[in-house]
Amino acid sequence: MNTPGNTSAGFPVPMPVHALGRSGVEVTGLAFGAAAIGNLFTEVTEEEAHDAVSAAWGAGIRYFDTAPHYGIGLSERRLGAALREHPRSAYTISTKVGRRLEPTEVPAGDDLANGFAVPATHHRVWDFSADGVRRTLEASLERLGVDHVDVVYLHDPDDHAEEAFREAYPALEKLRSEGVVRAIGAGMNQAEMLTRFVRDTDVDVVLCAGRYTLLDQSALTELLPAAVERGTSVVIGGAFNSGLLADPRPGSTYNYATVSGELLDRALRMKSVADHHGITLRSAALAFCAAHPAVAGVLVGTRSAAEVRDCAEQFAVPVPEAFWQELRDTGLLSTKESS
């Protein structure tokens, strides 16, 4: 993958590119998370979804992440359709296994109980068996309209650890050895089990959501040092902790729940420091995630072309050292966290 970028439309620097572990798979430093175009919480039109992916491409983003879970397949179908106009060799795509989709006998209602504004035409079946891994991947390839994906993650195996390590991980390893996929890993909203994957298996990459941000550095305790030691890459999701670090105000969400109290106050103080140094808190949040040596990419979920362009512009903004120093001096960020 050549270093992509658009230097003529508000994106002053080429998008950085990093390899995932020793796999040879390359990803851009900023990645497109496709949950939102699967109608996460609210509907996104077909045109809006296509325009969001097109804006990502125009901004130099060449890594796109999806999953069957996102809109019970809608995200994969929309992402595949939008990327069809580009050569398959020009981008990296990841999907996930662990939730197998099965048709609902009598479809009724919507899927909002699972977070997606789509008709409940299918239901999810937790399946980390070897057969389930292959069947889930085959269905994803069909929805995406591609003959292969580059990266496959085990998706949220929190309550299925035994089956994930005993069956699903060996199945992924076999798929990699057969050349069906090029890189394998696990994606979760916690750091502890991801650390086990890094230490006890031969994953190329882990996707860690919401646990290495300006407000939550729990991944720094063990996961990130282990990844550096093992040569395993980390992709960081949830850089804005579901919204608080993008726009801190009363009513903002933190890890998908309304925030108040100390966390809101801390985010507002960080925003004030950012304003003082002439940057946005969004820029600082993205830069913080990207700076750790284990991190290959920062995955941001966006639902519109405007959101994509804003993220790309913020990602390109240099954050002055004086900003980090003021965070340290005021106790908003520890020396260890910002090193």
Secondary structure as the mmCIF struct_conf table of DSSP 4:
data_model
#
loop_
_struct_conf.conf_type_id
_struct_conf.id
_struct_conf.beg_label_comp_id
_struct_conf.beg_label_asym_id
_struct_conf.beg_label_seq_id
_struct_conf.end_label_comp_id
_struct_conf.end_label_asym_id
_struct_conf.end_label_seq_id
TURN_TY1_P TURN_TY1_P1 THR A 7 GLY A 10
BEND BEND1 VAL A 13 VAL A 13
HELX_LH_PP_P HELX_LH_PP_P1 PRO A 14 PRO A 16
STRN STRN1 VAL A 17 ALA A 19
TURN_TY1_P TURN_TY1_P2 GLY A 21 ARG A 22
BEND BEND2 SER A 23 SER A 23
STRN STRN2 GLU A 26 THR A 28
BEND BEND3 GLY A 29 GLY A 29
STRN STRN3 LEU A 30 GLY A 33
TURN_TY1_P TURN_TY1_P3 ALA A 34 ALA A 35
HELX_RH_3T_P HELX_RH_3T_P1 ALA A 36 GLY A 38
TURN_TY1_P TURN_TY1_P4 ASN A 39 ASN A 39
STRN STRN4 LEU A 40 LEU A 40
BEND BEND4 PHE A 41 THR A 42
HELX_RH_AL_P HELX_RH_AL_P1 GLU A 46 GLY A 58
TURN_TY1_P TURN_TY1_P5 ALA A 59 GLY A 60
STRN STRN5 TYR A 63 ASP A 65
TURN_TY1_P TURN_TY1_P6 PRO A 68 GLY A 73
HELX_RH_AL_P HELX_RH_AL_P2 LEU A 74 LEU A 83
TURN_TY1_P TURN_TY1_P7 ARG A 84 GLU A 85
BEND BEND5 HIS A 86 HIS A 86
HELX_RH_3T_P HELX_RH_3T_P2 ARG A 88 ALA A 90
STRN STRN6 THR A 92 VAL A 97
BEND BEND6 GLY A 98 GLY A 98
STRN STRN7 ARG A 99 PRO A 103
BEND BEND7 GLU A 105 VAL A 106
BEND BEND8 GLY A 109 GLY A 109
STRN STRN8 ASP A 110 ASP A 111
HELX_RH_3T_P HELX_RH_3T_P3 LEU A 112 ASN A 114
TURN_TY1_P TURN_TY1_P8 GLY A 115 GLY A 115
STRN STRN9 PHE A 116 PRO A 119
STRN STRN10 HIS A 122 TRP A 126
BEND BEND9 SER A 129 SER A 129
HELX_RH_AL_P HELX_RH_AL_P3 ALA A 130 LEU A 144
TURN_TY1_P TURN_TY1_P9 GLY A 145 GLY A 145
BEND BEND10 ASP A 147 ASP A 147
BEND BEND11 ASP A 150 ASP A 150
STRN STRN11 VAL A 151 HIS A 155
TURN_TY1_P TURN_TY1_P10 ASP A 158 ASP A 159
HELX_RH_AL_P HELX_RH_AL_P4 ALA A 161 GLU A 163
HELX_RH_PI_P HELX_RH_PI_P1 ALA A 164 ALA A 168
HELX_RH_AL_P HELX_RH_AL_P5 TYR A 169 SER A 177
TURN_TY1_P TURN_TY1_P11 GLU A 178 GLY A 179
BEND BEND12 VAL A 180 VAL A 180
BEND BEND13 ARG A 182 ARG A 182
STRN STRN12 ALA A 183 MET A 188
BEND BEND14 ASN A 189 ASN A 189
BEND BEND15 ALA A 191 ALA A 191
HELX_RH_AL_P HELX_RH_AL_P6 GLU A 192 ASP A 200
BEND BEND16 THR A 201 THR A 201
BEND BEND17 ASP A 204 ASP A 204
STRN STRN13 VAL A 205 ALA A 209
BEND BEND18 GLY A 210 LEU A 215
HELX_RH_3T_P HELX_RH_3T_P4 SER A 218 LEU A 220
TURN_TY1_P TURN_TY1_P12 THR A 221 GLU A 222
HELX_RH_AL_P HELX_RH_AL_P7 LEU A 223 ARG A 230
TURN_TY1_P TURN_TY1_P13 GLY A 231 GLY A 231
STRN STRN14 SER A 233 GLY A 237
TURN_TY1_P TURN_TY1_P14 ALA A 239 PHE A 240
HELX_RH_3T_P HELX_RH_3T_P5 ASN A 241 GLY A 243
TURN_TY1_P TURN_TY1_P15 LEU A 244 ALA A 246
BEND BEND19 ASP A 247 ASP A 247
BEND BEND20 ARG A 249 ARG A 249
TURN_TY1_P TURN_TY1_P16 PRO A 250 GLY A 251
STRN STRN15 THR A 253 TYR A 254
TURN_TY1_P TURN_TY1_P17 ASN A 255 TYR A 256
STRN STRN16 ALA A 257 THR A 258
HELX_RH_AL_P HELX_RH_AL_P8 GLY A 261 HIS A 276
TURN_TY1_P TURN_TY1_P18 HIS A 277 GLY A 278
HELX_RH_AL_P HELX_RH_AL_P9 LEU A 281 ALA A 291
BEND BEND21 HIS A 292 HIS A 292
TURN_TY1_P TURN_TY1_P19 PRO A 293 ALA A 294
STRN STRN17 VAL A 295 GLY A 301
BEND BEND22 SER A 304 SER A 304
HELX_RH_AL_P HELX_RH_AL_P10 ALA A 305 PHE A 315
TURN_TY1_P TURN_TY1_P20 ALA A 316 ALA A 316
BEND BEND23 VAL A 317 VAL A 317
HELX_LH_PP_P HELX_LH_PP_P2 PRO A 318 PRO A 320
HELX_RH_AL_P HELX_RH_AL_P11 GLU A 321 ASP A 329
TURN_TY1_P TURN_TY1_P21 THR A 330 GLY A 331
BEND BEND24 LEU A 332 LEU A 333
HELX_RH_AL_P HELX_RH_AL_P12 THR A 335 SER A 338
#
